[in-house]
């Protein structure tokens, strides 16, 4: 469980570092949310 948490934090850090602006972070979060929604819809 701890490894998953560490990997998630590392991924979030890298994703945030890749964004040049706060607006970029918002777009990335929106895209991630859309991906989760699509996956949930497909799993139904």
Protein Blocks (a to p, Z undefined) as FASTA:
>chain_A
ZZmmmmmmmmmmmmmmmpmbfklmmmmmmmmmmmmmmmmmmmZZ
